[in-house]
Amino acid sequence: MLIVDAVLETPDTADFSLWPVAELPAYRFMALSGRMSPLEVGTALAALAVGNSGADEDEPPVADAGELIRRLLRADRVFAPGGLRVHDTRTDVTVVPGCCCGLEDWREWLVVAGGASPWLGHGPSPWIEHADAVVRLWPDGGEEQEAPSAHPVEMAAGDLPGILLTVREELNGFLSLTEQWAAVHVPTLAADLVAGLDEALAIGAPLPGEVGRHIR
């Protein structure tokens, strides 16, 4: 069985005090979904807001939650360190996004069904191999010219549309929780935050071939 999660790298929140966050190890991956706790949602939003605040040396320190969220909303382009994490329960092999890979580009996986490969980051440099109708996802070795350290995760290319639909549903769940979080912590910015993240993370638009409107 394959488990595919939309993941975001957790920040170092040791000195973060603008809103409650979960006590999670820094620089690990957390799955975004509708099953997150309020503290986990706060952690995800701290990662996005701090990483995209765009503050320069001439700006005063951020004084409250509203100002940090406003800086996030002013970002020209949101970078969400992470991507898609793929775990094969049969072999216990997990492929995680490489460094500099961004969750905002998760829809680039659409090209895989057509025989192409998205960039999945470096260090550990995961990469994709196409073998007829089978896609092999290797956990590392893509740029280092070294043999991969583990077996690949295999999936049928025809399964990818359904996998990506599930990813979008999970991201919509996270967006719904973000709306609830914002209603408590930044109520005047709740609608703008949800709309901004919807656009920045490319969540709402239907996937190719999907019937119907946005599922939110």
TIFI-78768 format. One line per 10 residues: number of its first residue (from 0); for each residue x, y negated, z of N, C-alpha, C. Coordinates in steps of 0.001 Angstrom, whole numbers, plus 524288, in hexadecimal, padded with zeros to 5 digits. Atoms other than C-alpha are relative to their C-alpha. Example, Ala and Ser with C-alpha at 12.3 -4.5 7.8 and 13.67 -1.06 7.14 Angstrom:
2
0	8037A,804A6,80000,8300C,81194,81E78,80384,7FB50,80000 | 7FCCC,804A6,7FFC4,83566,80424,81BE4,7FCFE,7FBBE,802DA
***
This chain:
216
0	80343,804AD,80000,80000,80000,80000,80369,7FB1D,80000 | 7FD27,804EC,8002A,804D4,7F265,7FCAD,7FD1C,7FBDC,8032E | 8021A,80478,7FD1B,802C1,7E6F4,805DF,802DD,7FB2C,7FE11 | 7FDA9,804C1,80226,80514,7D9BF,7FF96,7FDDA,7FB55,8030C | 8017C,8047C,7FCD6,804F4,7CDA0,8082E,8024B,7FB03,7FDC4 | 7FDE1,80535,800F8,8066C,7BF37,80578,802A5,7FE45,80505 | 7FD1D,80114,7FB33,81119,7BB87,80F1B,802AA,7FAAD,7FFC1 | 7FD73,80508,7FF4F,816EE,7AEEE,81432,8043E,800AF,8041B | 7FBC3,7FFA4,7FC35,823E6,7AD99,81B22,7FEBC,7FCBF,804D3 | 80131,802D1,7FB2C,8221A,7A9CC,8295E,8044F,7FC11,8012F
10	7FC1C,80403,7FEC5,828D2,79D57,82DE6,80251,800CD,80568 | 7FDEE,80043,7FAB5,8312C,79ACB,839C5,7FCAA,7FC06,802F5 | 803A9,80371,7FD48,826C2,79542,842D1,8018C,7FF00,805AD | 7FE4F,800A0,7FA93,82EEF,794AC,84F43,7FF12,7FA76,80202 | 800AC,80572,7FE61,82E0C,785D1,84F7B,7FB11,7FD8C,7FDBE | 804BD,80217,80262,820E1,78479,848BB,7FBC5,7FF62,8042A | 803CA,800F8,7FBD3,8167E,77E3D,85156,7FB2F,7FCF9,7FE2A | 8045E,80329,801E8,80C96,77772,8487E,7FAD3,802E9,80033 | 804A2,7FCC4,7FF31,802E9,782BC,84989,801BD,80574,801AA | 7FE7C,7FACB,7FE28,802B3,79088,84F45,80197,8039B,7FB7F
20	7FE1E,7FC3A,803DB,80A3F,79AEE,847CD,8010D,80530,802B7 | 7FEDF,7FACD,7FDE4,80CA8,7A971,84984,805D1,8008C,80123 | 7FA88,7FEE8,7FEBE,8192C,7AE3C,84FC4,801E1,80473,7FC89 | 7FE34,7FC31,803D6,81EA6,7B503,843D8,805C6,7FF13,7FED1 | 7FA86,800C6,8017E,82CC9,7B76A,83FD5,80056,7FC7A,7FB2B | 7FF4B,8036E,8047E,831A6,7AD0E,8366D,8023F,80303,7FB5D | 7FDDE,7FDFE,804F2,83491,7B044,82843,7FEA6,805BF,7FF13 | 8024A,7FAF9,8016A,82C39,7BC6F,82777,7FB4D,7FED1,7FC86 | 80488,800D3,8035C,8207D,7BE75,81EAE,7FAF7,8013F,802E9 | 80525,7FF13,7FDCA,81282,7BD17,8236C,7FC0C,80025,7FB86
30	803FD,7FF70,8040B,806E4,7C16C,81B33,7FBB1,7FBFD,800E0 | 80452,803B4,7FFBF,7FCAD,7B722,81820,7FAFD,802D0,7FE93 | 804EE,7FD46,800F3,7EEB2,7BC12,8190F,7FBCA,7FDA3,80372 | 8044C,801AA,7FCAF,7E18C,7BA1E,81F5F,7FFED,802AE,8053E | 7FFC4,7FD2F,7FB02,7E5CA,7C2A1,82ADB,803FD,7FD9B,803BE | 7FC10,80280,7FCB7,7EFBF,7B939,8308A,7FD88,7FD92,804DB | 801C1,802B6,7FB4B,7EE91,7B3CB,83E3C,800AA,7FA1D,7FF35 | 7FF3F,805AB,80066,7ED53,7A50D,8401E,805B4,7FE60,800B4 | 7FA80,8014F,7FF3D,7FB5D,7A4C1,8450D,80339,80162,7FB34 | 7FD34,7FE95,804CB,8001E,7ABDA,838DF,7FED9,7FC28,7FBA4
40	8014C,80403,803E0,7F8CB,7A241,8304C,8031A,7FB0B,8012B | 7FCE6,80489,7FE8B,7FF5C,79755,837E1,805B4,80091,7FE7A | 7FA97,7FF04,8018B,80C92,79D9F,83555,800B1,7FF5F,7FA22 | 7FFAF,8007C,805B0,809F8,79EAA,826C7,7FFC1,7FA4E,7FE53 | 80084,8057D,8016F,805BE,79084,82613,804B5,7FCD7,801CD | 7FB2D,8028F,7FE5C,811A6,78C4E,82DD6,80451,800F6,7FC00 | 7FC12,7FEC8,803F6,81A3D,7934C,823EF,7FF3E,7FCAA,7FB24 | 8011C,802FA,804BA,8138D,78C92,8188B,800BF,7FA29,800E5 | 7FFCD,8059A,7FF04,812AE,77F30,81EE3,8058F,7FE19,800F5 | 7FAA5,8019D,7FEE1,8207F,77E69,82436,80365,80086,7FB24
50	7FCC6,7FF1D,8049F,82662,78401,817E2,7FED8,7FC65,7FB78 | 8018A,80358,8045E,81F2A,77A81,80F0D,7FE89,7FA7A,801BD | 80192,80517,7FDF2,81E0A,76E59,81770,80245,7FB7F,7FCED | 7FDB9,80411,8033B,82707,766B4,80E85,80210,7FB62,80301 | 7FE1E,8045F,7FCD0,82BEB,75E63,819B5,8059B,7FEA3,7FE8A | 7FAA1,801B0,800C3,8381C,7564C,8175F,801E0,7FD24,804DC | 7FDAB,8024A,7FB5A,84136,74F84,820CA,7FD7F,7FAD1,80186 | 80255,8050F,7FEDC,839D6,742AA,81FBE,7FA9F,80072,80280 | 8052C,7FF4D,7FDB8,82CFE,7487B,8245F,80074,80136,805D0 | 7FFE1,7FEC1,7FA68,829DE,74914,832D2,7FEBD,805C0,800E2
60	8015E,7FA8D,7FEC9,828AA,7566D,83962,7FA12,800B4,7FFEA | 8059B,7FED1,8000F,81B81,75CFE,837FF,7FDF0,7FFF7,80592 | 801FF,800B1,7FAAD,81353,75954,843BC,7FB84,803A8,80156 | 8048A,7FCBA,7FECD,8076B,76205,8424D,7FED3,803AA,7FB78 | 80160,7FC0B,803EB,80132,76D23,83ACF,7FDF6,7FD80,7FB03 | 80245,80274,80499,7F9AF,76428,831BD,80419,7FDCC,7FC65 | 7FBEF,80247,8034D,805E2,75D38,82CF4,80313,80434,7FD26 | 7FD1F,7FBCD,802A0,80CF1,769FF,82A13,7FCBA,8025D,7FB9A | 80365,7FDE8,80419,8013F,76F3A,8227A,7FF92,7FC1C,7FB7A | 80033,803E8,80436,80062,76265,81AE9,804F7,80023,7FCBA
70	7FB1F,7FF98,802FB,80EA3,763C9,8171B,7FFEE,804D5,7FC83 | 80094,7FB53,80340,80BDB,7718B,8125C,7FC9D,7FED8,7FB3D | 8039E,80125,80445,8008A,76C7E,80A27,80252,7FC35,7FC08 | 7FD7A,8039D,8039D,80949,76213,80429,80446,8028F,7FCBC | 7FBD0,7FD56,802D5,81317,76C28,7FF45,7FE95,80098,7FA3F | 800ED,7FF71,8059E,8147D,76C34,7F089,7FF18,805B6,7FE87 | 80089,7FA69,80109,815E5,77AF4,7F089,80136,802EC,80508 | 7FF4A,7FD15,7FB22,8145B,78437,7FBFB,80332,804EB,7FEF5 | 7FCF0,7FB30,80033,81ECF,78EA3,7FDAE,7FE99,80345,804B8 | 80195,7FC69,7FBDE,81A29,79A50,80594,803A2,804B8,7FFDD
80	7FC33,7FBBB,8004A,825E8,7A332,80813,7FD7B,8053F,8013E | 80286,7FAF0,7FF72,82113,7B0F9,80617,7FE98,8021D,7FAA7 | 801A8,7FD98,804E8,8199D,7B825,7FB94,7FC9C,804BA,80118 | 802F0,7FB32,7FF2B,813E1,7C5B0,7FA58,80394,80435,80247 | 7FD36,7FBAA,7FD88,81870,7D09D,80344,7FD2C,80505,7FE9C | 80250,7FB10,801C0,81635,7DE63,7FE3E,8022C,8046F,80354 | 7FE6F,7FB97,7FCB4,8166B,7EA2F,80745,7FD79,804F8,7FE07 | 801E5,7FADE,801A2,81524,7F854,802EA,7FFC9,8037A,804D6 | 8008B,7FCE2,7FB40,80FB1,80044,80E2B,801E9,80599,7FF43 | 7FE3E,7FA9C,800F8,813A2,80D17,8079C,805D7,8008C,800D4
90	7FA51,7FFBD,7FFAB,82224,80A03,80717,8023F,7FC7B,80440 | 7FE63,803CE,7FC05,822A5,7FF76,811A5,803F8,7FC15,7FDE3 | 7FCA4,803F8,8026C,829A0,7F66A,8081D,7FCF5,7FAE1,7FFBE | 80260,8052F,8002A,826B7,7E7E8,80949,8036A,7FC63,7FCBF | 7FD3F,803DB,80333,82A6B,7DDA5,7FF4A,7FE19,7FA98,801A7 | 8015C,80534,7FE1D,82ACC,7CFC7,8049E,801FC,7FBE2,7FC34 | 7FE1A,8042C,80373,82C50,7C2D6,7FD6F,80597,7FE85,8015C | 7FAB7,801C9,7FF1B,83A2E,7BE30,7FBA7,80028,7FA48,8017C | 7FF41,80574,7FE89,83FAB,7B127,7FFFA,7FE83,7FC6B,7FB77 | 801A6,80403,803C5,83A13,7A533,7F8F8,7FB44,80197,7FCC2
100	804F2,7FE8B,80282,82E25,7ACC7,7F458,7FB99,7FD37,802E1 | 80437,802EC,7FD94,8218F,7A553,7F6CD,7FAB4,80286,7FF2F | 80541,7FDCD,8005E,813DF,7AA2D,7F9B9,7FC98,7FCF1,7FC3C | 8031C,80328,80393,80E86,79EF1,7F1A0,8002F,80213,7FA61 | 7FF71,7FDD0,80545,8131E,7A692,7E593,7FDFB,805A0,7FFA1 | 801A3,7FA8A,7FFE1,80C1B,7B342,7E8F0,7FD45,801AE,7FAFA | 802B6,7FE93,804D5,8042C,7B2B9,7DC5B,803C0,80174,7FB94 | 7FC40,7FE59,803F8,810B1,7B4C7,7D496,80034,805F0,7FF7A | 80045,7FA50,80066,80EA5,7C334,7D795,7FC5E,801BC,7FB99 | 80379,7FEA3,8045D,80455,7C2CE,7CCDF,80312,801C4,7FB3B
110	7FCFC,7FE9E,804AC,80F32,7C41B,7C2C6,801E5,805A0,8002B | 7FDE9,7FAB5,7FF7A,8131A,7D174,7C81D,7FCD7,803DB,7FCCC | 80354,7FC5D,802F1,80780,7D85A,7C1E8,8013D,7FFDF,7FA37 | 7FEA7,80075,80582,80C44,7D37D,7B4B1,80593,80185,7FEC6 | 7FAAF,7FE28,800F1,81A00,7D8CC,7B666,8043A,7FC20,80167 | 7FC1D,803E3,7FE6E,820C1,7CC8A,7BB6A,80106,80060,805DC | 7FE99,7FFDD,7FA75,826A7,7C9BE,7C8B8,8005B,7FA7B,80224 | 7FF4E,80510,7FD6E,82532,7BE1E,7D1CE,8051B,7FFFB,802FF | 7FB5E,80065,7FCA5,830BF,7B909,7D975,7FE3F,800D9,80598 | 801A0,7FE74,7FABE,83001,7BEEA,7E716,803BE,7FE37,80437
120	7FC60,80202,7FC25,83AFD,7B7AC,7EDD9,80522,802FA,8000E | 7FAE2,7FD7C,7FF85,848F1,7BB20,7F17D,80112,8013F,805B6 | 7FE7D,7FE9E,7FAAF,84F77,7C0F1,7FD58,7FB79,801E0,8035F | 7FDCF,7FB39,80234,84A87,7CC07,7FD57,7FF0D,800E5,7FA2E | 80095,7FF90,805AE,84703,7C9A8,7EEF9,7FCB0,804A5,7FE3D | 8036F,7FBEB,80218,83B42,7D287,7ECA4,7FF38,7FF39,7FA27 | 800BF,8006B,805A8,83887,7D591,7DE66,7FC56,80434,7FE15 | 803FB,7FC8F,8023E,82EE7,7DC62,7D591,8022A,802D2,7FB3C | 7FE9F,7FCBD,8047F,83147,7E776,7CC08,7FAF6,80222,7FDA0 | 80492,7FDF7,802BB,82736,7EB40,7C1C9,80151,8053D,7FD82
130	7FF55,7FAD0,80241,825DE,7F985,7BDF8,7FAB8,801CD,7FDF7 | 80515,7FEED,80263,81A7A,7FB1F,7B498,7FBB1,7FD5B,8033E | 80456,8024A,7FD0E,80E2B,7F932,7BCD7,80122,7FF96,805CD | 7FE7D,80021,7FA7E,8159E,7F9ED,7C9AC,8038E,7FB53,80101 | 7FCB7,80458,7FE4E,81B82,7EE45,7D0AB,80317,801CE,804C2 | 7FCB5,7FEBA,7FB8A,82712,7F0E1,7D997,801FB,7FAE6,80261 | 7FE6C,804A8,7FD23,82986,7E677,7E3CA,80476,8017C,803A5 | 7FB5B,7FEB8,7FCF3,8374D,7E744,7E934,800CA,7FBEB,8044B | 7FF91,803B1,7FBA1,83A19,7E127,7F686,804AC,7FC60,7FFC4 | 7FB4E,8033F,8003A,8477F,7DBBA,7F326,80342,80194,7FB49
140	7FC63,7FE97,80430,852E9,7DC37,7E9B3,7FF18,7FD39,7FAE6 | 80146,80271,804F7,84D06,7D360,7DF69,80420,7FC64,7FDDE | 7FC09,803B2,801C8,8581E,7C98E,7DEE3,8057D,80173,801C5 | 7FAEB,7FEE9,7FDB5,86326,7CFA7,7E693,8033E,803FB,7FCEC | 7FD4B,7FC09,80313,866D9,7D9B8,7DC49,8018C,804AC,8035B | 7FF22,7FB7D,7FCB1,8661E,7E403,7E6DE,7FB3B,80383,7FFC5 | 8045F,7FC5E,80010,85DB1,7F00C,7E7CE,7FC2C,7FE8D,80452 | 803E0,8011D,7FBEA,850E2,7EDD3,7EF30,800D3,80387,804B2 | 7FF16,7FD1D,7FB2A,85147,7F228,7FD51,7FB9D,803C3,80159 | 80475,7FC9D,7FECC,84410,7F914,7FD0A,7FD37,80173,7FAF7
150	80321,7FE79,8047A,83AA4,7FFD9,7F3EF,7FC2B,7FBA6,7FE9C | 803C1,8040F,80175,83146,7F750,7EC37,7FA7A,80157,801C5 | 8059D,7FF4D,7FF59,822F3,7F567,7EEC7,7FDB1,8004A,7FA85 | 80247,7FF59,80530,81B4E,7FA66,7E313,7FA2B,7FECA,80029 | 8058E,80119,80080,80E12,7F57E,7DE9F,7FE8E,80030,7FA41 | 801EC,80019,8055E,805D5,7F6B4,7D275,7FF15,7FA5D,7FE5D | 800B2,80559,801DF,80617,7EA54,7CA5A,7FA3E,7FE82,7FFD7 | 80593,80110,80041,7F76A,7EB8D,7C8D0,7FD8A,7FECD,8053F | 8021B,80117,7FAC7,7F5A0,7EA61,7D795,800EE,7FA5C,801B0 | 7FE73,80539,7FE41,7FB7D,7DCC2,7D838,7FB85,7FC13,80046
160	8044D,803C9,7FF7B,7EF20,7D4EB,7D53A,7FCE6,800AA,80507 | 802D8,7FF0B,7FB31,7E815,7DB64,7E08D,80331,7FE88,804CA | 7FC98,8016C,7FBA5,7F3C8,7D97E,7E981,8000C,7FA16,800BF | 7FFCE,805B1,7FF9F,7F46D,7CAFE,7E65C,7FAC1,7FDB7,801B4 | 8051A,801BE,7FE21,7E5D0,7C98C,7E880,7FFBB,80081,805F3 | 7FFE0,7FF4A,7FA58,7E7B8,7CF0D,7F62F,80365,7FBDB,8029A | 7FC9D,80425,7FDF8,7F2E4,7C57D,7F864,7FD04,7FAD9,80049 | 802F1,804E9,80009,7EA0C,7BA3C,7F491,7FBCB,7FFFD,80440 | 803F3,7FFA7,7FBDF,7DF71,7BEFD,7FDCC,8027D,7FF14,8055E | 7FD54,800D2,7FB05,7E94B,7BF59,808F1,80178,7FA3F,800AD
170	7FEA9,80587,7FFB3,7EDE0,7B192,805C4,7FB2C,7FCAA,800F8 | 804DA,802C3,7FEE2,7DFD8,7ACF5,8059F,7FE6C,8009F,805B5 | 80102,7FF34,7FA75,7DE4A,7B2ED,81318,8034E,7FC61,80352 | 7FC97,803A1,7FD42,7E9FD,7AB17,817BC,7FE02,7FA6A,7FF71 | 801FB,80547,800D8,7E423,79EDE,811B5,7FB33,7FEF7,80361 | 8049B,8009E,7FC9D,7D767,7A10E,8191A,8019C,7FF28,805AB | 7FE1B,800C0,7FAA9,7DEDE,7A25F,825E2,8029F,7FAB1,800A4 | 7FDA0,80529,7FFDB,7E67D,79617,8228D,7FBD6,7FBC9,800B9 | 8044B,803BA,7FF6D,7D99A,78EDA,8214E,7FE1F,7FFD7,805AC | 8019A,7FFCA,7FA81,7D5AD,79381,82EE6,80423,7FD7D,80382
180	7FBBD,8023F,7FCEB,7E30A,78FD8,83458,7FFF2,7FA0E,7FF92 | 7FFDB,8059F,800DF,7E29D,78253,82E4D,7FB71,7FD3A,802A0 | 80488,80260,7FD75,7D4FF,77FB9,833B7,80112,7FEEE,805C2 | 7FEA3,800BD,7FA81,7DB07,780DE,84143,80481,7FC1C,800A5 | 7FB24,802EB,7FF22,7E86E,77A93,83F83,8006F,7FAF4,7FCD7 | 7FFC1,804BE,8034B,7E709,770BC,83457,7FACB,7FF6A,7FD1E | 80534,7FFD1,8026D,7D85E,76F85,831CD,7FF3F,7FC2E,7FB80 | 800C4,803CD,8043B,7D942,76353,8295A,802F5,8018C,7FB0E | 7FCDF,7FE4F,8047C,7E301,76A47,82065,7FE98,80583,7FE35 | 80138,7FA83,80110,7DC6E,777A4,81FF9,7FEDD,800FB,7FA3C
190	8016F,7FF23,80579,7D66B,77669,81262,804AC,7FF33,7FC6C | 7FB6E,80112,80348,7E2C6,7707D,80C92,80413,8044D,8008D | 7FC27,7FBDD,7FF34,7EB67,77AFB,812A7,7FE76,804ED,7FD1E | 801CD,7FB48,802B7,7E320,7862A,80D75,8007E,7FF5C,7FA1B | 7FFA7,800E3,805A0,7E24F,78025,7FFEB,805B2,7FFD1,7FE39 | 7FA83,80062,80170,7F0DB,77D24,7FFDE,802AE,80545,7FFDA | 7FD93,7FAD2,7FFF5,7F4FC,78AE8,803AF,7FDAE,80386,7FBCF | 80278,7FD01,8042E,7EB27,790CC,7FA44,802D3,7FEFE,7FADA | 7FD4D,80163,804D9,7F1CD,7896F,7EF3C,805C2,8018C,8002E | 7FA62,7FF15,7FFA4,7FFC5,78ABA,7F419,8015D,805C7,7FF99
200	7FEEE,7FA62,8000E,7FEFA,79982,7F5E7,7FD0B,802DB,7FBB4 | 802A6,7FDB0,80491,7F6DD,79BBE,7E997,7FC41,80455,8019F | 80363,7FBFD,7FDCA,7EC52,7A2E6,7F12F,7FACF,8006E,7FD27 | 80580,7FFD2,80161,7DEFE,79F32,7EC15,7FEAD,801C8,7FA87 | 80177,7FEE1,8056D,7DF62,7A0C5,7DD69,7FF88,805DB,7FF15 | 80086,7FA68,80122,7DA65,7ADF2,7D880,804BB,80206,7FCFE | 7FBD2,7FD7F,802EA,7E468,7B764,7D344,7FE16,80162,7FA8B | 8019D,7FEA0,80558,7E471,7BAAA,7C4AE,7FC9F,804EA,7FFE2 | 80373,7FB8D,80075,7D94D,7C3B3,7C15B,7FC08,8008A,80454 | 803A3,7FFA8,7FB90,7D23F,7C15D,7CE13,7FAEE,7FD20,7FEAA
210	80516,80250,8010A,7C3C9,7BE95,7CD18,7FE54,7FCDA,804B8 | 80228,8031A,7FBB2,7BDE5,7B3BD,7D52D,80337,7FB38,80130 | 7FD92,804DE,7FE6D,7C1BC,7A73A,7DBB9,803CC,80103,8047A | 7FCA6,7FF86,7FB6E,7CAF3,7A486,7E707,7FD1F,8032B,8042A | 80287,7FCD7,7FC08,7C881,7AE02,7F215,7FF84,7FD16,80524 | 800FC,8032B,7FB5A,7C938,7A32A,7FC47,7FAFA,7FCF4,7FF2D
***
